[in-house]
Amino acid sequence: MAAVISGTSDTPTLPGSLANGSTTDDTTPSLSGTLSAELAAGQKVQVFDGDTPLQPPATVTGLQWQFTPAAALAQGAHKFSAAVIGADGRTGSRSPVFALTIAVPGLQSVTPTEVVRATPTVLTFTGTAWPSAGLSVVPMTDEFDTCTAPSIQGTTRFDVTCDFQKLGDQPVEIRLNGQTIGQAQVKVTSNVSDVTWRSPSTNGFGQEAVRPGEAVTFRVTGTQLLRGGRFTLFLDDISACTAPTREVGDPTQTERQFECTLSDVTRLGLKAVIVQDNALGSAATQRLWDQQVFQVTPFAGDLNSNAILDWWERRYGLIGSGEAIAAADPDRDGRTNLQEWLAGTDPTVANPLGQFNVSSATPSVGERISIWFSNVWEGAKSIWLDFGNGVSQLIAIITGGSTAPVEQSFSGSAGTISAEYRGADGQAVGLQTFRIELLPLPTGQIEKVYSDTLTKPGLIANGGSTDDTTPTFTGSLSASLTSGQKVKLYRNAREIGLYDVFVNGTTWSITLPTPLEPGLHRFFVVVIAPDGTYSRFSAAYSVYVGSTQVSTFKIPHSGISVSRCFQAGDNTLVACGGLGAIALSGANKQDGMLADIDQMSYSTVGSYSKEECVKDNVTGLMWEGKAASGLRAGVNTYTNFGDGRVGDASAYLAAVNAQSLCGFTDWRLPTLDELQSIVDYGKPFPGPVINTVWFPNTIGAYYWSSSPYVVSESYVWYVDFESGNTVYDYRDYHPIRLVRSVQ
């Protein structure tokens, strides 16, 4: 007979002997026992879990046997017994039950998931099979983070009090007898909840604007703020006061507030208040508060208190004697000019800080004007100007209370200038803002283009052709130019020549100084200000130079089929002849309803293959085919600078014409409209959206056109053969497909 005597766990978390009725986290616990007599030949010891025999059979040595399950046992209660099985398969008497409960500790959740920095907080860990001893929680980021020993609240919960110092998401490990059995994460937020301040001009603590030169006391509110006095308060990383200079309230109540004072806050403008922890372990110099809420403003017009004059007197000595006061109050009404200007009660009183001057009261956009100040108050030693770009520029005060002139230009409809007056110590004493209304730049138009060749003289229509490589352009301006303004003619978004356009009043003209190359050219005229600002571009005027004009072609159908129309109230595509589609747009309004008009149609050219050239039967254009490899491989890409450089579309074009592709030497880059005419919008994304039977070796990519992007000469239009969209791009590497116009 076999008997179960003991069990053993070999897990690193709960190792050791297991008594009858105990609990373990070992899913393959070892069992051992004894025999009443040695086994005969063919006999074996079988271990049972309930009535289920377990494998493998026990290992027997003399009167001792041992057993470890081959497969992990399920969590829960188990009743083990053992019996001897004879050589004939008969099972002997089973031993008394040895009971074990298998329970593996596991984490389910932790609450709360967000805690306040430096504030001890009770975290509750919910899970399964928490043992009564051996558990610990260990912070993983900062050596100054701490967690107490767990308070076990049964097998499904334990509580731990943790104190974190580093902000952000912080991981903790749950360990059992030193072994990690789970990990959780808590978010640590700042223990600074608010910053307020007060000064002589504010109504107690709050976040009101203060006046320049005032002493400001800051109050920082939060929890556990005074540990070691390690906090510092900054204004824009410049001024600073270190805490604590004064505790507020009862420091035993979680040290909720401290105060510090900056004695002389003068620089005007909006500033960030920053509260920083200077050094605490690995969480050194953490920003616990960083908000743009503090503002120093100049004295406003509605302030007429003597406190303002007192401030000026204390700081700069503007009014110090009876004679000075009398001189500052020429109308003898008991109020100085400074008071009246600040209060806005006397419109005849000039700004006592200084007189603003400008060389032109109504300058044009881009015109450079001179700006200077005169009659500057003697207490101001420098003026800093901001021309609306947030950058301060020093304009020095010279002898006699005036400044040297500075030049500046503006764009838009108006220019804004802020002048900050500063005293001898470099701190602001006042602020003025000025607005300059601007006249818009004139705009130009191209009205006529002329040829003076003997073969084809006279007017060249917009879109027409000419054999004159240096035609004459004339046009008009919306207004006469002012000093420094110029008119420039652009070709394909590139400036023509090195010469300015001749201007006479509101008309202009130019004969091109440099011959044009054969091909299509688009011209624009623009007015340039002295600082380089330019007006709106004129409408384009197209001229084709050469004996063959670009074809004016029909627009082929888009490729949308008769089954791909939209219907009212639904994005699902339906038959174009159905009632839903007609109700949305009416008959013959959607592309699919016009599928039988100018359908896409192509044909071969002579005996040439589709990889060489193809003719569009609708537009009349002849298109280059793309090969699988070699010079004209469909995967080849090129830049589009047009200067003949290696790897550029212009170099490729020259190479193809040198080979007389399909017997022709007048191949060119297509215009945007021409290239889009072969897009088949019936093809789904990602394409290629083209008839690949007639255009083999086409890839779904951007294909260059010859059409420039008129706003910037750095860009050219292309067609995306993944989607059919037209977009402009920098002249970098993309595929190309050449075209020629058929006479």
KAQUIFEN-V742683 format. One record per run of one state. SS is the DSSP state (A for helix, B for strand, O for the rest). FROM is the first residue (numbers start at 1). TO is the last residue. If there is no record, write none. Layout:
BEGIN
ss->{SS:SS}
from->{FROM:FROM}
to->{TO:TO}
END
This chain:
BEGIN
ss->{O:B:O:B:O:B:O:B:O:B:O:B:O:B:O:B:O:B:O:B:O:B:O:B:O:B:O:B:O:B:O:B:O:B:O:B:O:B:O:B:O:B:O:B:O:B:O:B:O:A:O:B:O:B:O:B:O:B:O:B:O:A:O:B:O:A:O:A:O:A:O:B:O:B:O:B:O:B:O:B:O:B:O:B:O:B:O:B:O:B:O:B:O:B:O:B:O:B:O:B:O:B:O:B:O:B:O:B:O:B:O:B:O:B:O:B:O:A:O:A:O:B:O:B:O:B:O:B:O:B:O:B:O:B:A:O:A:O:B:O:A:O:B:O:B:O:B:O:B:O:B:O}
from->{1:2:10:16:19:22:25:30:36:44:50:52:54:59:62:64:69:76:86:91:92:98:103:106:112:114:117:121:129:135:140:146:148:151:153:157:164:168:177:179:190:192:199:206:207:210:212:214:223:227:230:231:236:239:243:246:249:257:266:269:278:281:284:286:298:306:317:322:329:337:344:355:359:364:365:369:375:382:387:392:399:402:404:406:409:414:423:428:438:439:440:444:452:458:460:464:467:472:478:486:492:494:496:502:505:507:512:519:529:534:535:541:546:565:568:570:575:579:586:591:595:602:605:613:617:621:625:627:628:633:634:638:640:648:649:659:661:664:668:670:672:677:702:709:715:721:726:731:734:736:738:742}
to->{1:9:15:18:21:24:29:35:43:49:51:53:58:61:63:68:75:85:90:91:97:102:105:111:113:116:120:128:134:139:145:147:150:152:156:163:167:176:178:189:191:198:205:206:209:211:213:222:226:229:230:235:238:242:245:248:256:265:268:277:280:283:285:297:305:316:321:328:336:343:354:358:363:364:368:374:381:386:391:398:401:403:405:408:413:422:427:437:438:439:443:451:457:459:463:466:471:477:485:491:493:495:501:504:506:511:518:528:533:534:540:545:564:567:569:574:578:585:590:594:601:604:612:616:620:624:626:627:632:633:637:639:647:648:658:660:663:667:669:671:676:701:708:714:720:725:730:733:735:737:741:743}
END
